[in-house]
Amino acid sequence: MGNKLDNATRLYLEGIRDGNPKEAIEKYTGQRYRQHSTGVKDGKEGFLEFFEDFIKRNPKREIDIIRGWEDGRYVFVQAYQSLNDGKSRWITTDFFDTDDEDRMIEHWDVISAYSDKLSPSGRTSIDGETTITDLDKTEENKAIVRAVLEGSLMRGGDLSVIDQYIAPEYIQHNPDVPDGREPFKALASSPDRPLNYDEIVLLVGQGNFVATLSRANWNDGELNQDYAQVDIFRLANGKIVEHWDNVEPVPETHVNSGKF
């Protein structure tokens, strides 16, 4: 584990899980701490205001770091939270920017309620491979992920990238989509699909794993809602072989620097 990832996970575990937000924010963040998390104000003061109250409201906190990696100045972490003996459970996906001392200076996240609903292929939203390999293929794999998102999920994209870069045995952790390339291809190629990606905001990878934060929009004629969308991909031999995602509505108003 690199220093950046270690600091990010310690901010999570020592500050939130262990209930020491003041000590953690001083140790693991830099001179500034710009915030994009819904409901949390900018700065160290905003972090303390939110999490001191959060800790009082949730005296029992279990947090497991499921996946995490660093890429240059950026860090990605996926975590599972169970609060107050499981009364509420959450999947959090976090991106951090860091300073020259590997401390956190900016934070984005997407948070959604954890569901026991399994995918059509019997998978949860967080199980699956976690081991990072192929460190020499980081940039190649990041380029593949960018090509797939821009080609298949943005308006007017080139859907040929699906056959080129998605493995036939594509493993899916979305609760509504079966395994396999063909279900994804059918979803992406639908002329009236409601979900479209507008912009890749962050793309952070290490070896065989890549995570993206994107602006997306769901417009089905009745609902027109902007979303913050996180996708996590595992790659092997030049193809995407496994996928997890997390999504959160973008609020109309914000108390910080905005969702992105």
DAQUIGI-V656865 format. One record per residue. N is the residue number from 1. RES is the residue in one letter. SS is DSSP state (@ for helix, = for strand, . for the rest). PSI is psi as a letter, one per 20 degrees, with the letter a starting at -180 (999 if undefined). NEAR is the number of other ideal C-beta (glycine too) atoms within 10 Angstrom. Layout:
BEGIN
<<N RES SS PSI NEAR> <N RES SS PSI NEAR>>
END
This chain:
BEGIN
<<1 M . p 11> <2 G . r 14> <3 N @ h 13> <4 K @ g 24> <5 L @ h 21> <6 D @ g 15> <7 N @ h 24> <8 A @ g 28> <9 T @ h 19> <10 R @ h 15> <11 L @ g 25> <12 Y @ g 21> <13 L @ g 17> <14 E @ g 17> <15 G @ g 23> <16 I @ g 21> <17 R @ g 17> <18 D . i 15> <19 G . k 17> <20 N . m 16> <21 P @ h 21> <22 K @ g 13> <23 E @ g 12> <24 A @ g 23> <25 I @ h 21> <26 E @ h 13> <27 K @ h 14> <28 Y @ j 22> <29 T = q 23> <30 G = b 17> <31 Q = h 9> <32 R = q 12> <33 Y = n 21> <34 R = p 15> <35 Q = p 23> <36 H . j 21> <37 S . p 22> <38 T . p 18> <39 G . i 13> <40 V . p 19> <41 K . q 16> <42 D . q 17> <43 G @ r 16> <44 K @ h 17> <45 E @ h 11> <46 G @ g 19> <47 F @ g 25> <48 L @ g 17> <49 E @ g 14> <50 F @ g 17> <51 F @ h 20> <52 E @ h 13> <53 D @ g 10> <54 F @ g 16> <55 I @ h 17> <56 K @ g 9> <57 R @ h 9> <58 N . m 17> <59 P . h 9> <60 K . o 10> <61 R = o 16> <62 E = p 13> <63 I = p 17> <64 D = p 12> <65 I = o 17> <66 I = g 18> <67 R = q 20> <68 G = q 24> <69 W = r 23> <70 E = q 23> <71 D = o 23> <72 G . c 12> <73 R . i 15> <74 Y = q 21> <75 V = q 28> <76 F = p 28> <77 V = p 22> <78 Q = p 23> <79 A = q 23> <80 Y = p 17> <81 Q = p 19> <82 S = p 17> <83 L = p 17> <84 N . l 13> <85 D . k 8> <86 G . j 10> <87 K . h 9> <88 S = q 12> <89 R = q 15> <90 W = q 15> <91 I = p 22> <92 T = p 23> <93 T = o 27> <94 D = q 24> <95 F = p 24> <96 F = q 27> <97 D = q 17> <98 T = r 23> <99 D . a 15> <100 D . i 8> <101 E . j 11> <102 D . k 18> <103 R . q 20> <104 M = p 24> <105 I = i 17> <106 E = q 20> <107 H = p 23> <108 W = q 24> <109 D = r 22> <110 V = p 23> <111 I = p 19> <112 S = q 16> <113 A = p 8> <114 Y . p 17> <115 S . q 11> <116 D . i 8> <117 K . p 9> <118 L . q 13> <119 S . r 18> <120 P . h 14> <121 S . j 13> <122 G . k 8> <123 R . q 18> <124 T . r 17> <125 S . i 22> <126 I . i 18> <127 D . r 13> <128 G . a 17> <129 E . q 14> <130 T . i 13> <131 T . p 9> <132 I . p 16> <133 T . a 14> <134 D . l 16> <135 L @ h 9> <136 D @ i 8> <137 K @ j 17> <138 T @ g 19> <139 E @ h 10> <140 E @ g 12> <141 N @ h 24> <142 K @ g 19> <143 A @ h 14> <144 I @ g 22> <145 V @ g 22> <146 R @ g 16> <147 A @ g 15> <148 V @ g 25> <149 L @ g 22> <150 E @ h 16> <151 G @ h 18> <152 S @ h 21> <153 L @ i 22> <154 M = q 16> <155 R . p 9> <156 G . k 7> <157 G . r 18> <158 D . o 12> <159 L . i 13> <160 S @ i 10> <161 V @ h 18> <162 I @ g 20> <163 D @ h 10> <164 Q @ h 14> <165 Y @ i 21> <166 I = p 23> <167 A = q 16> <168 P = h 11> <169 E = k 11> <170 Y = p 22> <171 I = p 18> <172 Q = p 22> <173 H . i 20> <174 N . p 19> <175 P . i 15> <176 D . j 10> <177 V . p 18> <178 P . r 14> <179 D . r 20> <180 G . q 18> <181 R @ h 18> <182 E @ g 13> <183 P @ h 17> <184 F @ g 22> <185 K @ g 16> <186 A @ g 13> <187 L @ g 15> <188 A @ h 18> <189 S @ i 11> <190 S . p 10> <191 P . h 4> <192 D . k 6> <193 R . p 15> <194 P . h 14> <195 L = p 16> <196 N = q 15> <197 Y = q 20> <198 D = h 15> <199 E = p 12> <200 I = o 18> <201 V = g 16> <202 L = q 17> <203 L = o 20> <204 V = p 21> <205 G = q 28> <206 Q = o 24> <207 G . c 18> <208 N . j 22> <209 F = q 27> <210 V = p 27> <211 A = q 27> <212 T = q 24> <213 L = p 25> <214 S = q 22> <215 R = p 17> <216 A = r 19> <217 N = p 16> <218 W = o 16> <219 N = o 13> <220 D . j 11> <221 G . h 7> <222 E . h 6> <223 L . p 8> <224 N = n 10> <225 Q = p 12> <226 D = q 17> <227 Y = q 19> <228 A = p 24> <229 Q = p 26> <230 V = p 27> <231 D = p 25> <232 I = p 23> <233 F = q 25> <234 R = p 23> <235 L = q 24> <236 A = p 15> <237 N . l 9> <238 G . j 12> <239 K = q 17> <240 I = p 23> <241 V = i 17> <242 E = q 21> <243 H = p 20> <244 W = q 25> <245 D = r 20> <246 N = q 23> <247 V = q 18> <248 E = p 18> <249 P = q 13> <250 V . p 17> <251 P . q 13> <252 E . h 6> <253 T . r 5> <254 H . q 16> <255 V . j 15> <256 N . b 17> <257 S . j 15> <258 G . r 13> <259 K . h 21> <260 F . 999 14>>
END
